[in-house]
Amino acid sequence: MGLTMGRDISPLGQPLRRPTSKSPHVLVIGGGVIGLVTSWVLLDRGYHVTILSKSWASDEQRLTSQIAGALWEFPPAVCGQHTDAISLAHSKRWCMTAYHIWDAIASIPSLSRESGVRMMPSDFFFPENVEKDPRQYSKMAEIMASGVRGFYRGSDIIEDRGVDLSYGAIDAYELMAPIIDTDKAMHWLTSLVKSKGATLVTETIQDDLINVEDELRARFDADVIVNCAGLQSLTLAGDKTVYPIRGGLIRVINDGTAFPKVNAALTITADAAHSSNEIVFLVPRNDNILLIGGITEPHEWELDLTLDSPIIRRMRERCEKFLPGLKDARLDADYPLAQGLRPFRGSNVRVERELRRTGSKIVHSYGHGGAGWSLSWGCAQDTVALVEETLAGLPARPMGTRLGGRSRMEIAASL
């Protein structure tokens, strides 16, 4: 059963269950959306929580979680790079838990305004009838059965949204999805976990956690350590398969003056965009800003893109061909180009206890790539379950064993 607002978590500024002097203490490493949401669930279950991060959400130096497009998607996402069957099977469950929690937050008008979380139409376009692509057809069928709201399929969406018919979109479907103003949401999440009792510590760890586990647990009086450090897990988890996928988004004014206001997220598959790593991704950030993307550049570590970078120029031209009104779009003068490093991993998302050291009290949650907001609550629920396993003294198990004992081949065949 997924997390439920009111039963498992509360948006109020005090924990659902107040900790006592005997309540366990959890050290969470990472101040992004994964670390903050995990901390929220822990706090509402009555744990003492310290969050350690090298930096926090700000308007000066934005975290990856702030730069993210933050459009909820059923996996595999448009820029998913999803290759691992076990991770994908988990992700389908995680994303629906997140869907229902974000939907619950958005359903309360005052909370929606404060958090920056809204439910809006999200439209997906295809270069052929969905039935002709078995993967896309299977994904659509799963979405229809998943419990999302507002599903509708019809080619009339193409013209209704002003998409240029010559771009190649033939089929489309729509659903209501969480769309998040990440600057507002990250400030809100940070403030909320502080008000619930979390202690925030600004610090950088530069060693594998198994080498410093005992020292950290002693220094912070922590019973368990939870690693939500994204790309830093290359070092902290000793995971050499962790790598970045660089992304970039142009920000334009979406007030209805230069072009008809875009009131829905619009995406088209990479094959229709004629490139495996250059997609069309248009997402309203808030009432005034539209994000235009996107790109996926694996193993690019430098944040040195500019509006004149060839890949960014192609990205804008591609989106203008898709939605011609964007040719008149005005840039957000204060913040025209957002760029960040999505934290990917060779076997995709890892929510698992430390397996390299018997008796370790470390739990990992990283490798979310571009889907941190989409997977956040589901991963947090599983992470807290692993914390409780650890505290109960149960042996650590590989991630794949938490899918009913099915083999990797059986899981792959069911996807």
C-alpha positions in Angstrom: 0.0 0.0 0.0 1.3 3.4 -0.9 1.8 6.4 1.4 -1.4 8.2 2.2 -1.7 11.9 3.1 -3.1 12.2 6.6 -2.4 8.6 7.6 1.3 8.4 6.9 2.4 12.0 6.3 1.1 15.5 7.1 1.7 18.9 5.5 1.5 20.6 8.8 4.5 22.0 10.6 4.7 19.3 13.3 5.4 15.6 13.0 2.4 13.2 12.9 4.2 11.2 15.6 6.4 13.1 18.0 9.7 11.5 18.7 10.8 10.7 22.3 14.2 10.6 23.8 14.4 6.9 22.9 13.3 7.3 19.2 16.0 6.3 16.7 18.1 9.0 15.0 18.6 8.9 11.2 21.3 10.8 9.4 20.1 11.7 5.9 22.8 12.8 3.4 21.6 15.0 0.6 19.4 18.1 0.5 17.7 17.5 -2.8 14.1 16.4 -3.3 15.0 12.8 -2.5 16.7 13.7 0.8 14.0 16.1 1.8 11.0 13.9 1.0 12.7 10.9 2.7 13.3 13.1 5.8 9.6 14.2 5.8 8.4 10.6 5.9 10.9 9.7 8.6 9.9 12.7 10.7 6.2 11.9 10.5 7.0 8.4 11.6 8.6 9.7 14.8 12.3 9.6 14.0 14.9 12.2 14.9 16.4 13.4 11.7 19.6 15.2 10.8 20.1 16.2 7.1 23.6 16.8 5.9 24.2 18.5 2.6 27.0 20.4 0.9 24.4 23.0 -0.2 20.7 23.9 0.0 18.1 25.3 -2.3 18.6 28.9 -3.1 17.9 31.4 -5.9 21.6 32.1 -6.4 23.1 28.6 -6.9 20.3 26.2 -7.7 20.4 22.5 -6.9 19.7 19.9 -9.5 16.3 19.4 -8.0 15.5 23.1 -8.7 16.7 22.9 -12.3 14.7 19.8 -13.1 11.8 20.0 -15.4 9.8 18.2 -12.7 7.0 16.9 -14.9 5.5 13.7 -13.5 5.9 10.8 -16.0 5.0 7.2 -15.9 8.3 5.3 -16.6 10.2 5.0 -18.7 10.2 8.7 -19.0 10.9 10.6 -22.3 14.5 11.1 -21.3 14.5 7.9 -19.2 17.6 6.0 -20.3 15.9 3.1 -18.4 17.7 -0.2 -19.0 17.3 -2.2 -15.9 14.2 -4.4 -15.6 14.3 -4.6 -11.8 14.6 -0.9 -11.4 11.9 -0.2 -14.0 9.5 -2.6 -12.2 10.0 -0.8 -8.9 9.8 2.6 -10.6 6.3 2.0 -11.9 5.1 1.5 -8.4 7.2 4.4 -7.0 5.8 6.8 -9.5 2.2 6.1 -8.7 2.8 6.6 -5.0 4.3 10.0 -5.9 1.4 10.8 -8.2 -1.1 10.4 -5.5 0.8 12.4 -2.9 1.5 15.3 -5.2 -2.1 15.2 -6.3 -3.2 15.4 -2.7 -1.0 18.4 -2.1 -2.3 20.1 -5.2 -5.9 19.5 -4.2 -5.7 21.9 -1.3 -5.6 25.4 -2.8 -3.5 27.1 -0.1 -1.1 24.2 -0.1 -0.8 24.2 -3.8 0.0 27.9 -3.8 2.6 27.5 -1.0 4.3 24.4 -2.5 4.2 25.2 -6.2 2.5 21.9 -7.0 -0.3 21.9 -9.5 -2.2 19.3 -11.5 -2.2 20.2 -15.2 -2.9 18.5 -18.5 0.2 16.6 -19.8 0.1 15.7 -23.5 2.2 13.1 -25.3 2.5 13.1 -29.1 3.6 10.3 -31.4 4.7 10.0 -35.1 2.5 7.0 -35.7 -0.6 5.4 -34.1 0.5 4.2 -30.7 -0.6 0.6 -31.5 2.2 0.4 -34.0 4.9 0.7 -31.3 4.5 -2.3 -28.9 6.4 -0.5 -26.1 4.4 2.7 -26.4 1.2 0.8 -26.6 2.0 -1.2 -23.5 3.0 1.9 -21.7 -0.3 3.6 -22.6 -2.3 0.6 -21.5 -0.5 0.6 -18.1 -1.1 4.4 -17.7 -4.9 3.9 -18.5 -5.0 1.2 -15.8 -2.8 3.0 -13.3 -5.3 5.3 -11.6 -4.1 8.6 -13.2 -6.8 11.2 -13.7 -8.1 12.7 -16.9 -6.8 10.2 -19.5 -7.9 11.0 -23.0 -6.6 9.8 -26.4 -7.3 11.6 -29.6 -5.5 13.2 -32.5 -7.6 16.3 -32.0 -5.2 17.2 -29.2 -2.5 18.0 -31.8 -4.5 20.8 -33.4 -6.0 22.0 -30.1 -2.5 22.7 -28.7 -1.3 24.5 -31.8 1.2 21.9 -32.8 2.5 22.2 -36.4 1.0 19.4 -38.3 4.1 19.2 -40.5 6.2 18.2 -37.5 5.0 14.7 -37.8 2.7 14.1 -34.8 0.0 11.6 -35.8 -1.4 10.4 -32.4 -1.6 11.8 -28.9 -3.0 11.2 -25.4 -3.4 13.4 -22.4 -3.6 12.9 -18.6 -3.6 15.1 -15.6 -0.1 15.2 -14.0 1.7 16.9 -11.2 3.7 19.9 -12.6 6.0 21.5 -10.0 7.5 25.0 -9.6 10.7 23.5 -8.2 12.2 26.7 -6.7 9.1 27.2 -4.7 8.7 23.5 -3.8 12.3 23.1 -2.7 12.1 26.1 -0.4 8.8 24.8 1.0 10.1 21.3 1.6 13.2 22.6 3.3 11.1 24.9 5.6 8.7 22.1 6.3 11.2 19.5 7.4 12.9 22.1 9.6 9.6 22.9 11.3 9.0 19.2 11.8 12.2 19.0 13.8 15.0 18.2 11.3 18.5 19.5 12.0 20.3 20.8 8.9 24.1 20.6 8.7 26.1 22.1 5.8 29.0 19.8 5.1 30.7 17.8 2.3 31.7 14.2 2.7 34.5 13.2 0.4 35.0 9.5 1.2 33.1 6.2 0.7 30.5 6.0 3.5 31.6 2.5 4.5 35.0 4.0 5.4 33.5 6.7 7.6 30.2 5.1 8.7 31.4 4.5 12.3 32.8 8.0 12.7 29.6 9.6 11.2 27.3 7.5 13.4 29.3 8.4 16.5 29.5 12.1 15.7 25.8 12.5 14.9 24.6 9.8 17.3 22.9 8.2 14.3 21.4 4.7 14.4 21.1 4.6 10.6 22.6 6.6 7.7 20.5 7.2 4.5 22.4 8.2 1.4 20.4 10.5 -0.9 23.3 12.3 -2.4 22.7 11.8 -6.2 25.9 12.1 -8.2 28.0 12.2 -5.1 27.1 8.5 -4.7 29.9 7.8 -7.2 32.1 8.4 -4.2 29.8 7.9 -1.2 28.5 4.5 -2.3 31.7 3.5 -4.2 29.5 3.1 -7.2 31.5 3.5 -10.4 28.4 3.2 -12.6 27.1 6.6 -11.4 27.3 9.2 -14.2 25.6 12.5 -15.2 23.3 13.2 -18.1 23.6 16.9 -18.8 20.3 18.7 -19.5 19.4 22.2 -20.5 16.1 24.2 -20.5 15.4 27.6 -22.0 13.0 29.7 -19.9 10.6 32.0 -21.7 7.8 34.3 -20.6 4.5 32.5 -20.8 2.0 35.3 -20.1 0.0 35.1 -23.4 1.3 38.2 -25.0 4.1 37.0 -27.4 2.3 33.7 -28.1 -0.8 31.9 -26.9 -0.3 30.9 -23.3 0.7 27.3 -22.9 -1.4 25.7 -20.2 -0.3 22.1 -20.6 2.9 20.1 -20.7 3.7 19.0 -24.3 6.2 16.3 -25.1 7.0 14.2 -28.2 9.0 11.0 -28.3 12.6 11.1 -29.4 12.0 9.2 -32.6 9.5 11.9 -33.7 12.1 14.6 -32.7 14.5 12.7 -35.1 17.2 12.2 -32.4 17.7 9.8 -29.5 19.0 12.5 -27.2 17.3 15.7 -28.4 13.6 15.8 -27.5 10.7 18.2 -27.4 9.7 19.0 -23.9 7.6 22.0 -23.0 6.5 22.5 -19.4 4.8 25.4 -17.7 7.0 26.2 -14.6 4.5 28.6 -13.0 1.9 31.1 -14.2 4.6 33.2 -16.0 7.4 30.9 -17.2 7.5 28.1 -19.8 10.4 25.7 -19.9 11.6 24.7 -23.4 13.7 21.6 -23.8 15.3 19.2 -23.9 18.6 17.5 -24.3 20.3 14.4 -22.8 24.1 14.4 -22.9 25.5 11.3 -21.1 28.9 11.7 -19.2 29.1 15.5 -19.7 30.2 16.9 -16.4 30.7 20.6 -17.2 27.9 23.2 -16.9 29.2 25.3 -19.7 26.2 25.6 -22.0 25.1 29.0 -23.3 22.2 30.1 -25.4 24.6 30.1 -28.4 25.8 26.5 -27.8 24.9 24.5 -31.0 22.9 21.9 -29.1 20.9 24.6 -27.3 20.2 26.5 -30.6 19.0 23.2 -32.2 16.8 22.6 -29.1 15.1 26.0 -29.5 14.7 25.6 -33.3 13.2 22.1 -32.8 10.6 23.4 -30.2 9.8 26.4 -32.5 9.1 24.0 -35.4 6.9 21.9 -33.1 5.0 24.9 -31.7 5.4 27.8 -34.1 4.2 30.4 -31.7 7.4 30.1 -29.7 9.3 31.9 -32.5 8.1 35.1 -30.8 8.9 34.0 -27.3 10.7 36.4 -25.0 13.5 35.0 -22.8 13.3 35.2 -19.0 15.8 38.0 -18.6 16.7 37.0 -15.0 17.3 33.3 -15.7 17.2 32.5 -19.4 19.0 29.1 -19.4 18.8 26.4 -16.8 21.3 23.5 -17.0 22.1 20.7 -14.7 23.4 17.2 -14.3 20.8 14.4 -13.9 22.2 11.7 -11.6 22.0 8.5 -13.5 23.4 5.0 -12.7 24.2 2.0 -14.9 21.5 -0.2 -13.3 19.2 2.8 -12.8 17.6 3.7 -9.5 19.0 2.1 -6.4 17.0 1.8 -3.2 18.9 -0.8 -1.2 20.8 -1.4 1.9 24.6 -1.4 1.9 25.8 -4.9 0.8 29.5 -4.6 0.9 29.9 -4.6 4.7 28.1 -7.1 6.9 26.2 -5.3 9.6 26.3 -1.9 7.9 23.7 0.6 8.9 23.6 2.4 5.6 20.6 2.6 3.3 21.0 4.0 -0.3 18.5 5.9 -2.5 20.1 7.4 -5.6 20.4 7.1 -9.4 17.0 8.7 -10.0 18.2 10.4 -13.2 15.7 12.9 -14.5 12.8 11.4 -12.5 13.5 12.5 -8.9 10.3 14.3 -8.5 8.3 11.6 -10.2 9.7 8.8 -8.0 10.3 10.7 -4.7 7.5 9.5 -2.5 7.6 5.9 -3.6 11.4 5.7 -3.1 11.0 7.4 0.3 8.5 4.8 1.4 10.8 1.9 0.5 13.8 3.7 2.0 12.0 4.1 5.4 11.0 0.4 5.2 14.7 -0.4 4.8 15.6 1.8 7.7 13.2 -0.2 9.9 14.6 -3.5 8.6 18.1 -2.2 9.6 16.9 -1.2 13.1 15.3 -4.6 13.5 18.6 -6.3 12.8 17.4 -8.1 9.7 20.0 -9.1 7.1 20.5 -6.9 4.0 19.1 -8.2 0.8 19.7 -7.2 -2.8 17.1 -4.9 -4.4 15.8 -7.5 -6.8 14.6 -9.8 -4.0 11.9 -7.3 -3.0 9.8 -8.1 -6.1 8.3 -11.3 -4.8 11.3 -13.5 -5.5 10.9 -13.3 -9.3 14.0 -13.6 -11.4 15.3 -10.8 -13.5 14.2 -12.7 -16.6 10.7 -13.1 -15.3 10.5 -9.4 -14.4 11.7 -8.4 -17.8 9.2 -10.6 -19.5 6.4 -8.9 -17.6 7.3 -5.4 -18.6 
